Amino acid sequence: MFIGTASAQEHSFRFASLTPEGGYIHEKHLRPFVEAVEDDSGGRIEIDLQPVGVFGAPNKLYELVEAGIVDMAWTVQGYTSGRFPQSGVVELPFLFDKAETGSTLLWTMYEEGHFDRDYATVKPLALYTHRPYGLFTTGPEVRQAEDLEGLKVRTPSAIVGQALTILGGTPVGMQVTEMAEALRLGTIDSSVFPWEAIDLFGLQDELTALTDARIAAPRFMVIMNKARYEALPDDLKAVIDDHAGLAFSSGIGAGLDRQELKDKQRFAEMDGYTVIDLDPSVREIMEARTASVVDDWIADVEGEGVDGEALLARARDLIAELE
């Protein structure tokens, strides 16, 4: 019996999550992925999915997977600034409105070879975006572009931070697990954040004015250590590949679109919250004011040998097809 059990579980992987248990992505997408891979492997693969902090700090997970200290992880690309210049195209402000669009775009361009440098040292399992984030504050209402003036805004990435700076805000970078205390202490008074994670990270008593600004959508990734993947026999590689890729990525995006709209409606129906739909004319003003972010991004990546104009053109072509 001992020999049979040992041989059944030939490959054990540690999988680091970005949120506590109960989080939407953790429960509705990562856990089903883990269970499907384990089942289809006939028990030869075992994956230990653990909530945020168990296998390392969120902003270190990419490096931990790259080094083989953790086998799999779900993390934010913005935590590893400068490592993913090519795929930064999907994070440009006011590019698309749906998570499914951004997620399909991100994986499709990866498969087409446009992001060959960004993920060369890991095995991507899913690449996706949120529905472009809302702008949530501790009270000040954002209805006009000028209302951002002076706000200290937690930002998920450098590109989003640049757009917020142009619009008058002061971007502050921090891990998501630090936000609740920062809001209580006044270190920040607002955040660009997903609707579905407000309760999850204990922000519901601090963030009370919720604007569906949809400024930009940060990039996320589910990755695996490349050497651990390549060491698998072909049949087990196929098991992982069958559950990874475009369907996994776009499925997360589509699920987020549905979940975020449900949570937006829930907050709109609750006492103590002001939910604001940003007028389309205001978004047009914001888009015009942040146009230089696009120009700066193109110049920055061209300095690294990346054809930013070609990436942006391909992204816009795909968005036109998808939306």
MARLUMDREN-897531 format. One record per residue: y, z, x of N, C-alpha, C, O in turn. Coordinates in steps of 0.001 Angstrom, whole numbers, padded with zeros to 6 digits, always signed. Each point is the difference from the previous one (the first is absolute). Layout:
BEGIN
YZXYZXYZXYZX
...
//
This chain:
BEGIN
-001200+000000+000834+001200+000000-000834+001250+000000+000868+000976-000677-000322
-000996+001428+001419+001164+000056+000879+000268-001367+000601+001148-000442+000049
-002199-000235+000410+000159-001319+000602+000505-000984-001042+000867-000821+000304
-001387+000882-001527+000431-000914-001056+001472+000169-000321+000709-000992-000171
-000232+002233+000084+001403+000250-000303+000887-000498+001108+001038-000607-000267
-001418+000846+001507+000818-000424+001130+000110-001502+000060+001071-000532+000290
-002169-000169-000561+000037-001456+000098+000742-000616-001174+000560-001090+000116
-000555+001804-001275+000683-000547-001168+001497-000070+000238+000641-000980-000381
-000077+001999+001003+001432+000023+000290+000216-000396+001458+000132+000851+000880
-000101-002146-000652+000106-000509+001365+001420+000043+000532+000207+000072+001212
+000791-000118-002120+001391-000110+000422+000865+000912-000863+000077-000166-001217
+000570+001132+001864+000883+000930-000690+001434-000240+000456+000277-000101+001195
+000625+000013-002160+001400-000287+000298+000907+001066-000613-000238+000471-001113
+001270-000102+001851+001022+000921-000507+001175-000825-000511+000523-000861+000708
-000116+001133-001943+001012-000802-000684+001152+000930-000390-000179+000902-000819
+001363-001123+001406+001169+000848-000240+000867-000587-001105+000414-001157+000069
-000146+001965-001088+000848-000417-001104+001442+000422+000262+000273+000823+000874
+000640-001400-001647+001428+000250+000172+000534+001022-000991+001123+000481+000148
-001923-000145-001161+000458+000927-001036-001044+001090-000238-001133-000108+000468
+001517+001151-001193-001000+000979-000429-001014-000634-000954+000236-001076-000549
-001359+001755+000363-000948-000438-001017+000698+000034-001354+000815+000883-000267
-001138-001841-000575+000667-000111-001277+001053-001084-000012+000436-000426-001069
-000017-000029+002244+000973-001079+000087-000573-001294-000549-001205-000238+000079
+002071-000596-000635-000460-001215-000674-000799-000903+000935-001124-000373-000336
+001660+000016+001480-000710-000899+000923-001277+000658+000496-001050-000638+000066
+001142+001909+000279-001160+000732+000514-001174-000060-000976-001132-000281+000392
+001423+000552-001683-001074+000110-000986-000397-001337-000620-001183-000242-000241
+002153-000619-000019-000271-001220-000758-000343-001210+000871-000512-001000-000505
+000787+001082+001801-000277-001160+000855-000806+000359+001248-000977-000680+000313
+001368+001737+000406-000742+000338+001215-001384+000556-000319-000994-000418+000592
+000936+001351-001520-001306+000591-000321-000977-001043-000547-001154-000010+000429
+001556-000869-001353-000924-001055-000430-000427-000925+001125-001145-000451+000026
+002045+000159+000904-000364-000817+001160-001097+000698+000806-001009-000610+000354
+001222+001891-000072-000978+000773+000770-001350+000011-000708-001032-000253+000623
+001035+000538-001895-001260+000087-000747-000714-001342-000065-001227-000060+000086
+001991-001011-000237-000618-001329-000077-000635-000386+001330-001100-000553+000031
+001790+000845+001063-000546-000321+001326-001257+000822+000265-001004-000531+000474
+001059+001813-000775-001177+000848+000219-001182-000476-000835-001122-000079+000500
+001367-000239-001768-001087-000442-000876-000595-001324+000471-001220-000148+000071
+002094-000820+000252-000493-001319+000378-000652-000017+001383-000734-000928+000342
+001009+001954+000436-000652+000087+001314-001384+000629-000102-000716+000110+000995
+000351+000296-002193-001286+000655-000169-000069+001347+000686-001074+000437+000413
+002216+000225-000287+000037+001308+000649+000111-000044+001500+000009+001046+000649
+000074-002228-000082+000089-000100+001470+001400+000272+000518+000178+000305+001179
+000823-000413-002056+001375+000347+000354+000409+001230-000795-000219+000078-001209
+000814+000878+001904+000559+001187-000639+001469+000099+000414+000326-000083+001185
+000556+000261-002171+001436+000056+000274+000550+001321-000516-000133+000321-001181
+000748+000438+002074+000571+001300-000334+001492-000174-000264+000808+000034+000928
-000444-000221-002198+001395-000172-000400+000636+001370-000176-000466+000810-000801
+001545-000549+001561+000657+001301-000052+001487-000158-000302+000606-000992+000406
-000010+001953-001111+001409-000096-000374+000932+000158+001191-000429+000274+001120
+001711-000453-001392+001033-000003+001032-000073+001259+000863-000157+001111-000507
+000276-001307+001812+000064+001100+000947-001309+000437+000594+000000+000656+001041
-001127-000992-001658-001291+000475+000504-000353-000668+001333-000450+000668+000931
+000654-001974-000842-000357-000736+001211+001207-000373+000857-000134-000786+000937
+001296+001329-001239+001173-000302+000805+001241-000192-000845-000087-000233-001206
+001248+000331+001846+001274-000170-000700+000151-001444-000464-000450-000919+000684
+001085+000707-001850+000136-001358-000533+000636-000983+000964-000411-001159+000060
+001415+001605+000704+000692-000928+000895-000767-000294+001282+000480-000751+000848
-001671+001338-000697-000825-000245+001190-001286-000757-000319-000783-000302+000901
+000564-000001-002165-001306-000526-000386-000301-001372+000589-001148-000274+000351
+002138-000583-000236-000259-001309+000585-000517+000149+001426-001006-000608+000366
+001688+001413+000435-000422+000201+001387-001365+000670+000083-000787-000304+000896
+000500+001215-001827-001291+000678+000015-001140-000963-000312-001076+000094+000589
+001314-001024-001523-001014-001018-000288-000126-000962+001165-001109-000354+000399
+002224-000066+000143-000005-000926+001131-000789+000574+001176-000720-000725+000687
+000862+002034-000463-000681+000660+001115-001437+000388-000323-000744+000402+000894
+000341-000515-002164-001358+000348-000377-000214+001472-000276-001140+000438-000155
+002220+000341+000088-000120+001422-000314-000290+000182-001482-000750+000895-000387
+001345-001744-000438-000316-000099-001426-000515-001418-000232+000497-000944+000614
-001480+000784-001485-000630-001309-000189+000742-000886-000989+000093-001212+000193
+000432+001815-001248+000711-000743-001037+001220+000815-000422+000006+001225+000117
+001018-001907-000604+001173+000719-000482+000790-000860-000963-000030-001230+000045
+000734+001927-000914+000998-000609-000881+001351+000556+000422+000191+001216+000010
+000747-002086+000338+001276+000506+000488+001130-000987-000262-000222-001128-000441
+001439+001584+000726+001213-000791-000187+000324-000714+001308+000015+000623+001061
+000241-001916-001133+000305-000731+001226+001317+000443+000619+000173-000068+001217
+000757+000522-002056+001286+000449+000507-000075+001232+000875+000950+000293+000725
-002067+000446-000773-000174+001156+000876-000151-000415+001464+000224+000807+000902
-000601-002059-000671-000213-000490+001362+001027-001096+000258-000337-001182+000072
+001574+001586+000063+001122-000934+000081-000149-000961+001167-000320+000399+001119
+000559-001678-001404-000025-001016+001045-001353-000611+000270-000091-000968+000754
-000979+001508-001351-001345-000507+000276-000366-001216-000838-000935-000723+000342
+001657+000484-001435-000389-001051-000946+001186-000911-000327+000434-000062-001150
+000089-000642+002150+001204-000809-000235-000222-001180-000936+000899-000350-000765
-002060-000264+000807-000238-001192-000820-000049+000348-001488+000670-000642-000809
-001455+001647+000448-000174+000324-001413+001210+000712-000585+000040+000254-001204
+000940+000068+002028+001239+000575-000503+000708-000909-000979+000888+000447-000727
-001264-001717+000693+000623-000940-000933-000139+000457-001451+000902-000235-000804
-002012+000882+000455-000212+000388-001392+000843+001211-000392+000087+000339-001180
+000534+000313+002162+000781+001203-000267+001493-000295-000113+000799+000918-000182
-000422-002166+000287+001409-000353-000129+000481+000308-001416-000765-000148-000953
+002016+000573+000799+000474+000465-001306+000062-001089-001061+000351-001148+000276
-000702+001540-001501+000125-000836-001192-000784-001306+000111+000459-001048-000454
-001643+001117+001060-000806-001198+000222-000901-000308-001196-000156-001163-000374
-000442+002206-000232-000894-000166-001149+000068+001259-000839+000600+000992+000413
-001222-001023-001610+000112+001111-000942-001309+000707-000308+000018+001071-000606
-001153-001633+001003-001289+000563-000378-000834+000358+001225+000015-000704+001010
-000739+001807-001121-000894+000409+001076-001128-001011+000198-000412-000262+001130
-000081-000298-002219-001077-000989+000121+000477-001216+000783-000744-000550+000812
+001986+000129-001055+000560-001127+000750+000095+000326+001475-000455-000778+000839
+001047+001928-000509+000157+000377+001403-001322+000177+000708-000135-000372+001165
-000849+000937-001855-001303+000253+000606-000768-001296+000234-000601-000186+001058
+000621-000702-002037-000651-001304+000159+000675-000792+001106-000666-000657+000800
+001984+000721-000758+000770-000664+001048-000385+000510+001381-000236-000785+000918
+000176+002093-000782-000273+000608+001303-001385-000389+000510-000138-000398+001157
-000892+000506-002003-001348-000335+000471-000156-001505+000214-000638-000425+000963
+001212-000377-001849-000132-001452+000133+000623-000490+001305-000595-000812+000708
+001777+001299-000394+000644-000413+001249-000773+000509+001219-000031-000665+001035
-000594+001839-001155-000863+000485+001078-001187-000941+000196-000316-000386+001125
-000339+000019-002234-001160-000890+000095+000385-001374+000540-000801-000650+000671
+002006+000212-000958+000472-001293+000492+000366+000033+001478+000295-001039+000590
-000313+002225+000011+000269+000113+001432+001442+000279+000362+000356-000017+001178
+000492+000277-002186+001411+000236+000285+000248+001366+000639+001034+000206+000636
-001968+000721-000799+000181+001348+000525-001028+000302+001090-000503+001119+000092
+000202-002100+000715-001054+000152+000990+000299+001082+001030-000924+000637+000505
+002194-000418-000183+000356+001024+000982-000005+001401-000588-000326+000969+000686
+000685-000866-001947+000211+001322-000597-001267+000839-000049+000045+001204+000253
-001161-001815-000571-001214+000775-000251-001125-000347+000967-001178+000149-000327
+001540-000604+001500-001010-000482+000951-000905+001112+000523-001128-000274+000408
+001596+001521-000411-000775+001079+000624-000794+000834-001012-000681+000952+000382
+000764-001305-001672-000762+000724-001023-000662-001001-000933+000249-001203+000081
-001091+001714-000965-000637-000812-001033+000671+000319-001333-000277+001058-000566
+001153-001926+000034+000589+000268-001306-001045-000082-001113-000821-000917-000037
+000870+001885-000860-000853-000002-001178+000806-000358-001245-000500-000670-000903
+001749+001124+000868+000929-000361-001076+001412+000067+000552+000323+000874+000805
+000504-001791-001237+001424-000008+000315+000714-000157-001331-000256-000957-000731
+001139+001876+000413+000608-000064-001328+001407+000591+000020+000403+000654+000962
+000327-000898-002037+001311+000610-000186+000029+000718-001346-000775-000303-000907
+001680+001251+000809+000311+000588-001300+000853-000974-000803+000531-000966+000546
-000405+001222-001833+001096-000579-000762+001271+000481+000696+000087+001177+000349
+000906-002053-000134+001187+000452+000723+000522+001333-000545+000139+000196-001208
+000141+000703+002143+000245+001403-000320+001227+000238-000867+000971-000756+000030
-001050+001838-000804+001174+000517-000676+000838+000809+000971-000458+000359+001086
+001689-000074-001484+000900+000846+000769+000229+001265-000803+000634-000038-001054
-001142+001154+001541-000008+001245-000756+000902+001028+000685-000009+000120+001226
+000789+000622-002021+000943+000961+000572-000166+001380-000637-000704+000167-000996
+001374+000811+001601-000016+001373-000509+001018+000208-001108+000205+001131-000440
+000427-002179-000011+000968+000129-001085+000975-001156-000110+000223-000504-001100
+000370+000065+002214+000942-001122-000087-000691-001246-000559-001089-000368+000441
+001726-000266-001401-000598-001174-000638+000437-001276+000710+001186-000211+000251
-002155-000629+000066+000286-001285+000651-000084-001090-001051-001088-000392-000424
+002244-000089+000011+000096-001083-000978+000724-001215+000559-000189-001119-000476
+001018+001343+001487+000768-001060+000647-000289+000045+001498-000466+001019+000511
+000735-002094+000183-000222-000037+001441+000795+001102+000692-000465+000575+000984
+001653-000277-001487+000870+001000+000626-000557+001417-000112+000400+000883+000759
-001317-000658-001697-000544+001336-000204-000900+000453+001143-000343+001179+000088
-000040-002097+000780-000809+000369+001166+000831+000624+001110-000544+000615+000918
+001846-000769-001000+000885+000469+001055-000187+001502+000240+000149+000810-000914
-000476-000460+002153-000116+001395+000395-001344+000651-000251-000217+001129+000440
-000696-001797-001131-001313+000591-000248-000834+000044+001279-000021-000955+000776
-000659+002071-000572-000940+000137+001118-001390-000350-000532-000607+000784-000730
+000111-001959+001098-001176-000574-000641-001189-000028+000954+000075-000577+001085
-001165+001202-001498-001225-000151+000774-000484-001429-000137-000142-000507-001113
-000112-000148+002243-000402-001400-000020-001370-000171+000629-000315+000704+000960
-000512-001614-001463-001349-000175+000533-000085-000899+001226-001046-000056+000646
+002142-000660-000306-000080-000935+001118+001386-000352+000503+001006+000262-000659
-000973-000862+001843+001274-000375+000610+000713-001087-000795+001222+000040-000141
-001971-001012-000380+000615-001101-000746+000665+000525-001268+001135-000368-000307
-001838+001226-000430+000575+000577-001209+001199+000878+000362+000998+000015-000721
-001093+000713+001831+001105+000825+000452+001235-000817+000316+001117+000428-000289
-001299-001596+000877+001126-000869+000302+000695-000454-001281+001229-000019-000070
-002013-000344-000940+000583-000410-001282+000765+001154-000637+001086-000207-000542
-001634+001413+000598+000670+001160-000586+001310+000300+000721+000985+000379-000633
-000971-000547+001946+001225+000232+000767+001107-000946-000448+001142+000418-000193
-001479-001682+000029+000984-000986-000449+000545+000359-001377+001171-000239-000294
-002029+000816-000548+000407+000361-001360+000718+001346-000062+000376+000452-001082
-000185+000187+002226+000787+001221+000052-000777+001280+000149+000600+001066+000136
-001926-001136-000155-000805+001195+000160-000220+000354+001459+000300-000786+000898
-000825+001976-000677-000374+000444+001340-001512+000159+000033-000520+000979-000535
-000198-001910+001148-001465+000087+000001-000505+001108+000912+000533+000225+001086
-001564+000454-001546-000628+001068+000764-001495-000274+000024-000627-000108-001054
+000054-000006+002237-001435-000237+000118-000761+001308+000057+000373+000908+000743
-001436-000808-001521-000867+001181+000045-001315-000331-000681-000098-000941-000788
-000917+001744+001115-001282-000167-000657+000099+000460-001450+000809+000862-000345
-001638-001448-000476+000039+000312-001425-000292+001471-000256+000513+000571-000963
-001329+000052+001808-000351+001408-000179+001159+000941+000296-000077+001185-000322
+001145-001684+000928+001162+000826+000327+001100-000075-001062+000995+000721+000082
-001172-001580-001063+001086-000295-000925+000384+001162-000901+001188+000256-000194
-002156+000449-000357+000312+001066-000955+000909+001045+000631+000999+000399-000598
-001337+000043+001794+000828+001001+000677+001369-000572+000359+001012+000692-000109
-000981-001966+000541+001276-000619+000360+000929-000092-001203+001209+000179+000143
-001752-000456-001324+000800-000042-001213+000521+001385-000367+001155+000146-000400
-001991+000852+000534+000421+001368-000330+001086+000488+000948+000917+000708-000415
-001019-001088+001701+000961+000448+000997+001265-000844+000025+000987+000378+000632
-001009-001533-001324+001162-000874+000009+000066-000931+001189+001010-000671+000209
-002084+000622+000580-000049-000944+001120+000100-001434-000517+000600-000863+000640
-001191+000630-001796+000153-001255-000729+000329+000349-001447-000319+001090-000473
+000948-002013-000213+000261+000216-001423-000541-001142-000849+000274-000083-001197
-001041-000790+001826-000553-001141-000727-001115-000622+000817-000190+000320+001173
-000540-001214-001816-001101-000668+000690-000308-001338-000649+000095-000149-001219
-000462-000812+002033-000621-001230-000470-001497+000298-000039-000614+000246+001039
+000021-000268-002248-001323+000599-000153-000727-000615-001196+000643-000560-000888
-001989+000659+000851-000748-000506-001156+000005+000988-001159-000037+001213+000206
+000083-001733-001407-000039+000837-001194-001280+000834-000059+000033+001172-000373
-001154-001782+000741-001287+000665-000198-000212+001198+000920-000911+000796-000227
+001745-000656+001269-000215+001072+000971+000977+001162-000138-000054+000939+000794
+000942-000979-001779+000979+001082-000157-000692+001338-000222+000285+000971+000701
-001188-000915-001666-000734+001237-000273-000935+000364+001141-000129+001168+000366
-000511-002169+000182-001033+000224+001008+000520+000786+001187-000713+000842+000547
+001949-001105-000140+000567+000685+001159+000991+001096-000384+000803+000434+000827
-000860+000014-002082+000785+001146-000431+001494-000230-000038+000780+000904+000299
-000371-002122-000671+001426-000343+000006+000609+000023-001397+001198-000242-000153
-001999+000528-000861+000453-000130-001386+001099+000988-000371+000757-000250-000939
-000655+001370+001659+001058+000966-000301+001286-000293+000763+001028+000629-000251
-001078-001571+001173+001170-000307+000831+000634-001331-000381+001224-000105-000084
-002050-000907-000146+000515-001340-000298+000115-000162-001508-001009-000032-000704
+002231-000069+000213+000194-000008-001452+000726-001238-000524-000060-000276-001199
+000737-000471+002054+000634-001257-000404-000782-001128+000652-000001-000125+001224
-000667-000699-002029-000987-000954+000486+000441-001411-000356-000015-000395-001166
+000410-000360+002187+000494-001360-000217-001044-001009+000428-000483+000038+001131
+000134-000946-002040-000970-001054+000312+000734-001116+000755+000234-001083-000536
+000121+001376+001792+000838-000916+000789-000789-001176+000554+000528-001107+000109
-001797+001340+000243-000858-001046+000569+000679-000700+001179+000104-001226+000043
+000353+002036+000906+000711-000535+001168-000964-000733+000919+000256-001140+000387
-001351+001777-000039-000970-000609+000912-001315+000750-000112-000055+001118-000514
-000993-001744+000998-001334+000588-000087-000580+000199+001398-000176-000979+000725
-000124+002204-000329-000581+000235+001311-001438-000499+000091-000692-000140-001008
+000270-000119+002216-001349-000506+000264-000971+001152+000259+000334+000972+000677
-001523-001099-001221-001071+000958+000252-001219-000753+000531-000125-001213-000166
-000758+001956+000801-001217-000626+000518-001168+000970-000073+000152+001207+000187
-001306-001762-000460-001266+000710+000139-000707-000688+001163-000293-001194-000059
+000023+001952+001108-000491-000607+001247-001249+000721+000497-000313+001120-000403
-000382-001817+001298-001216+000533+000613+000061-000256+001496+000566-000995+000452
-001152+001897+000300-000082-000209+001442-000783-001280+000275-001108-000181-000503
+001685-000689+001293-000577-001327+000207-001359+000071+000698-000922-000725-000374
+000790+001585+001376-001264+000106+000733-001117+000545-000879-001147-000435+000101
+001491+001403-000977-001025+000547-000894-000479-001060-000978-001190-000075-000307
+002113-000744-000184-000391-001087-000906-000859-001019+000726-001044-000404-000510
+001467-000014+001686-000721-001048+000726-001364+000462+000483-000869-000829+000269
+000663+002129-000153-001297+000526+000428-001035+000012-001127-001188+000209+000244
+001643-000434-001470-000921-000001-001136-000883-001246+000016+000430-001057+000464
-001651+001171-000964-000816-001210-000187+000654-000908-001040+000784+000465-000827
-001103-001747+000868+000672-000977-000850-000111+000334-001489+000949-000216-000754
-002090+000737+000330-000150+000269-001423+000917+001129-000471+000456-000009-001143
-000183+000988+002026+000903+001074-000381+001468-000420+000132+000851+000476-000750
-000560-001355+001691+001346-000588+000028+000269-000711-001320+001089+000106-000564
-002074-000816+000089+000157-000747-001254+000247+000944-001175+000767-000325-000906
-001408+001483+000918+000217+000986-001070+001465+000422-000024+000628+000033-001058
-000093+000287+002224+001413+000412+000070+000907-001153-000399+000945+000183-000767
-001232-001365+001286+000850-001161-000303-000006-000342-001485+001010-000442-000548
-002156+000648-000100-000101-000312-001427+000951+000845-000846+000421-000422-001077
-000086+001620+001569+000843+000909-000782+001411+000107+000564+000844+000692-000569
-000584-001366+001675+001321-000012+000610+000685-001329-000320-000551-000840-000711
+001758+000663+001247+000648-001301-000080+000956-000178-001158+000644+000950-000445
-000559-002187-000042+000988-000361-001009-000204+000757-001309+000961+000511-000575
-002204-000437+000102-000249+000680-001281+000370+001480+000086+000573+000552-000940
-000895+000090+002060+000338+001403+000207+001522+000165+000027+000543+000896-000646
+000137-001763+001393+001448+000093+000165+000745-000270-001297+000824+000807-000430
-001115-001945-000194+000713-000343-001233-000382+000932-001141+000800+000243-000904
-002028+000280+000946-000418+000956-001017+000798+001295+000072+000362+000569-001029
-000087-000105+002243+000863+001180+000144+001378-000308-000558+000572+000807-000732
-000034-001981+001077+001324-000371-000478+000074-000061-001512+000930+000543-000596
-001897-001197-000034-000011-000111-001457-000115+001376-000656+000653+000276-001007
-001484+000574+001586-000138+001354-000529+001286+000788+000117+000356+000753-000906
+000349-000921+002026+001270+000701+000184+001048-000473-000989+000785+000806-000501
-000758-002096+000211+000945-000503-001003-000203+000720-001327+000961+000443-000630
-002213-000332+000213-000291+000657-001271+000340+001493+000051+000619+000536-000919
-001029+000125+002000+000195+001440+000104+001475+000367+000096+000448+000957-000631
+000309-001720+001422+001420+000316+000188+000765-000126-001313+000866+000825-000291
-001172-001838-000499+000697-000165-001277-000369+001110-000978+000839+000445-000784
-002103+000006+000831-000405+001136-000823+000767+001259+000386+000466+000740-000866
-000335-000499+002184+000697+001199+000449+001492-000079-000288+000628+001005-000334
-000067-002196+000462+001415-000171-000354+000219+000364-001467+000944+000722-000321
-001798-001207-000566+000124+000300-001422-000201+001486-000266+000673+000585-000849
-001598+000015+001576-000264+001442-000189+001244+000823+000333+000366+000901-000756
+000284-001204+001878+001205+000740+000360+001131-000268-000989+000802+000889-000285
-000737-002113-000239+001052-000328-000968-000142+000821-001278+000990+000266-000682
-002211+000132+000358-000247+000746-001224+000064+001518+000193-000105+000755-000966
+000277-000313+002210+000032+001428+000305+001429+000518+000049+000912-000712+000420
-000718+001967-000854+001299+000639+000129+000290+000297+001472-000909+000273+000785
+002183-000333-000431+000395+000361+001358+000090-001155+000966+000357+000200+001161
-000675-001421-001610+000053-001167+000865+000877-001082-000614-000005-000210-001213
+000751-000468+002063+000765-001168-000407-000607-001217+000676+000033-000119+001224
-000585-000781-002022-000629-001213+000536+000948-001171-000248+000439-000241-001125
-000136-000477+002200+001020-001045-000040-000614-001330+000414-000624-000097+001056
+000799-000921-001881-000355-001366+000381+001248-000660+000580+001002-000175-000693
-001077-000179+001945+001153-000598+000661+000304-001353-000627-000891-000836-000145
+002132+000623-000221+000396-001261-000611-000258-001158+000968+000275+000131+001192
-000800-001266-001681-000265-001139+000894+001225-000442+000800-000135-000443+001141
+001320+000561-001723+001208-000404+000728+000258+000918+001187+000520-000438+001027
-000887+001721-001167+000168+000942+001107-000988-000315+001113+000337+000071+001182
-001559-000419-001571-000992-000385+001015+000449-001257+000745-000233-000118+001202
+000867-000810-001894+000517-001203+000654+001076+000353+001014+000058-000587+001081
+000790+001541-001425+001034+000449+000942-000648+000635+001223+000385-000283+001135
-001371+001143-001374-000698+000655+001109-000704-001024+000882+000026+000105+001226
-000652-001090-001851-000692-001041+000765+000974-000766+000873-000289-000278+001164
+001445-000067-001720+001003-000741+000775+000498+000841+001172+000191-000519+001100
+000018+001806-001328+000526+000867+001054-001003+000234+001120+000390+000239+001143
-001677-000306-001461-001021+000258+001016-000570-001287+000597-001021+000041+000686
+001664-001175-000937-000497-001273+000549-000071+000035+001518-000850-000661+000597
+001729+001419+000027-000003+000061+001472-001271+000650+000543-000366-000222+001154
-000311+001028-001986-001269+000602+000439-001014-001100+000299-000756+000086+000968
+000747-001115-001806-000911-001128+000202+000348-000726+001296-000885-000310+000797
+002169+000037-000586+000432-000693+001215-000329+000822+001247-000455-000538+001010
+000688+001840-001094-000291+000864+001150-001488+000050+000291-000414-000004+001159
-000395+000051-002222-001453+000034+000203-000468-001282+000690-000801+000052+000934
+001290-001182-001386-000370-001277+000619+000378-000002+001474-000795-000417+000842
+001991+000876-000522+000444+000037+001394-000856+000970+000819-000359-000295+001140
+000037+001443-001719-000795+000998+000721-001392-000516+000340-000452+000130+001138
-000234-000719-002124-001372-000442+000267-000020-001251+000886-000950-000214+000753
+001997-000607-000845+000056-001148+000897+000135+000457+001447-000466-000675+000918
+001107+001829-000721+000080+000578+001338-001348+000432+000542-000165+000192+001205
-000808-000040-002111-001367+000357+000401-000934-001200-000060-001220+000146+000079
+001802-001332-000219-000809-001210-000008-000622-000331-001337-000985-000736-000058
+001543+001270-001023-000518-000237-001345+000974-000905-000755+001209+000227+000031
-001731-001247-000707+000833-000914-000766+000272+000621-001371-000738-000243-000955
+001791+001039+000867+000316+000714-001223+000358-000921-001153-000363+000271-001144
+001068-001355+001430+000377-000927-001066-001227-000634-000635-000052-000173-001218
-000935-000175+002037-001231-000592-000538-000777+001015-000836-000542-000347-001049
+000484+001604+001511-000688+001035-000771+000676+000216-001342-000674+000108-001025
+001999-000042+001022+000722+000229-001240-000170-001175-000967-000141+000197-001206
+000157-001412+001743-000186-001178-000855-001377+000021-000649-000133-000288-001190
-000900+000630+001976-001354+000064-000571-000097+001114-001038-000632-000174-001041
+001256+001317+001322-000026+001106-000949+000654-000397-001320-000531+000295-001071
+001664-000953+001144+000696-000395-001230-000792-001049-000776+000010-000002-001231
-000686-000880+001940-000835-000996-000684-001132+000696-000775-000274-000339-001152
-000371+001307+001796-001084+000721-000659+000503+000816-001186-000645+000040-001047
+001796+000610+001210+000565+000777-001096+000292-000888-001204-000252+000390-001140
+000782-001579+001395+000265-000938-001093-001282-000363-000740+000010-000166-001219
-001114+000042+001955-001283-000301-000639-000542+001191-000796-000601-000172-001061
+000822+001379+001585-000592+001203-000576+000791+000552-001171-000574+000559-000934
+001907-000716+000981+000813+000580-001072+000503-001065-000954+000701+000315-000962
//
